């Protein structure tokens, strides 16, 4: 039987495409054993992750 590895999906922010300052831009964080990937990493995503 194969083992099943789970992937955690974290929606960091999903608000502002244009960077108006009210919402951060889209960022989705995927965590799997041995991997961490950011998808849809907008310009303000680092601020949101902090």
C-alpha atoms as an extended CHARMM CRD file, in Angstrom:
* protein
*
        50  EXT
         1         1  UNK       CA              0.0000000000        0.0000000000        0.0000000000  PROA      1               0.0000000000
         2         2  UNK       CA              1.3170000000        3.4820000000       -0.8750000000  PROA      2               0.0000000000
         3         3  UNK       CA              1.6010000000        6.1300000000        1.8020000000  PROA      3               0.0000000000
         4         4  UNK       CA             -0.4040000000        9.3070000000        1.3680000000  PROA      4               0.0000000000
         5         5  UNK       CA              1.2750000000       12.6620000000        1.8810000000  PROA      5               0.0000000000
         6         6  UNK       CA             -0.9030000000       15.6230000000        2.7270000000  PROA      6               0.0000000000
         7         7  UNK       CA             -0.5370000000       19.0950000000        1.2780000000  PROA      7               0.0000000000
         8         8  UNK       CA             -1.5380000000       22.0860000000        3.3980000000  PROA      8               0.0000000000
         9         9  UNK       CA             -3.0030000000       24.9870000000        1.4240000000  PROA      9               0.0000000000
        10        10  UNK       CA             -2.9480000000       28.4330000000        3.0420000000  PROA      10              0.0000000000
        11        11  UNK       CA             -4.7060000000       31.3900000000        1.4660000000  PROA      11              0.0000000000
        12        12  UNK       CA             -2.5370000000       34.2990000000        2.6050000000  PROA      12              0.0000000000
        13        13  UNK       CA             -4.5690000000       37.0010000000        0.8560000000  PROA      13              0.0000000000
        14        14  UNK       CA             -6.9010000000       37.2450000000       -2.1020000000  PROA      14              0.0000000000
        15        15  UNK       CA             -8.0490000000       40.7960000000       -2.3640000000  PROA      15              0.0000000000
        16        16  UNK       CA             -6.4700000000       43.4020000000       -4.5980000000  PROA      16              0.0000000000
        17        17  UNK       CA             -5.1400000000       42.9860000000       -8.1150000000  PROA      17              0.0000000000
        18        18  UNK       CA             -4.2000000000       46.6280000000       -8.5070000000  PROA      18              0.0000000000
        19        19  UNK       CA             -2.3520000000       47.2700000000       -5.2220000000  PROA      19              0.0000000000
        20        20  UNK       CA             -4.6060000000       50.0770000000       -3.9890000000  PROA      20              0.0000000000
        21        21  UNK       CA             -3.2760000000       49.6710000000       -0.4430000000  PROA      21              0.0000000000
        22        22  UNK       CA             -6.4970000000       48.3640000000        1.1130000000  PROA      22              0.0000000000
        23        23  UNK       CA             -5.8750000000       44.6510000000        0.4530000000  PROA      23              0.0000000000
        24        24  UNK       CA             -2.7630000000       42.6420000000       -0.2240000000  PROA      24              0.0000000000
        25        25  UNK       CA             -2.3610000000       40.9070000000       -3.5760000000  PROA      25              0.0000000000
        26        26  UNK       CA             -3.1370000000       37.2270000000       -4.0490000000  PROA      26              0.0000000000
        27        27  UNK       CA             -0.8150000000       34.6750000000       -2.4760000000  PROA      27              0.0000000000
        28        28  UNK       CA             -1.4370000000       30.9700000000       -1.8830000000  PROA      28              0.0000000000
        29        29  UNK       CA              1.0850000000       28.9560000000        0.1500000000  PROA      29              0.0000000000
        30        30  UNK       CA              1.3870000000       25.1950000000       -0.4590000000  PROA      30              0.0000000000
        31        31  UNK       CA              3.1490000000       23.1010000000        2.2020000000  PROA      31              0.0000000000
        32        32  UNK       CA              4.0760000000       19.4730000000        1.5500000000  PROA      32              0.0000000000
        33        33  UNK       CA              6.7070000000       17.3210000000        3.2460000000  PROA      33              0.0000000000
        34        34  UNK       CA             10.0330000000       18.7700000000        2.0800000000  PROA      34              0.0000000000
        35        35  UNK       CA              8.4680000000       21.5450000000       -0.0180000000  PROA      35              0.0000000000
        36        36  UNK       CA              6.9990000000       25.0160000000        0.4570000000  PROA      36              0.0000000000
        37        37  UNK       CA              5.7090000000       26.8070000000       -2.6430000000  PROA      37              0.0000000000
        38        38  UNK       CA              4.0650000000       30.2130000000       -3.0420000000  PROA      38              0.0000000000
        39        39  UNK       CA              1.5840000000       30.4670000000       -5.9340000000  PROA      39              0.0000000000
        40        40  UNK       CA              0.2230000000       33.7030000000       -7.3570000000  PROA      40              0.0000000000
        41        41  UNK       CA              2.8810000000       35.7120000000       -5.5460000000  PROA      41              0.0000000000
        42        42  UNK       CA              1.9640000000       39.4080000000       -5.9350000000  PROA      42              0.0000000000
        43        43  UNK       CA              4.1370000000       42.4140000000       -5.0990000000  PROA      43              0.0000000000
        44        44  UNK       CA              2.6550000000       42.8480000000       -1.6000000000  PROA      44              0.0000000000
        45        45  UNK       CA              2.7330000000       39.1390000000       -0.7070000000  PROA      45              0.0000000000
        46        46  UNK       CA              5.9120000000       39.4180000000        1.3820000000  PROA      46              0.0000000000
        47        47  UNK       CA              4.2170000000       41.9960000000        3.5900000000  PROA      47              0.0000000000
        48        48  UNK       CA              1.1830000000       39.7240000000        4.0060000000  PROA      48              0.0000000000
        49        49  UNK       CA              3.3700000000       36.7140000000        4.8790000000  PROA      49              0.0000000000
        50        50  UNK       CA              5.1960000000       38.7410000000        7.5350000000  PROA      50              0.0000000000
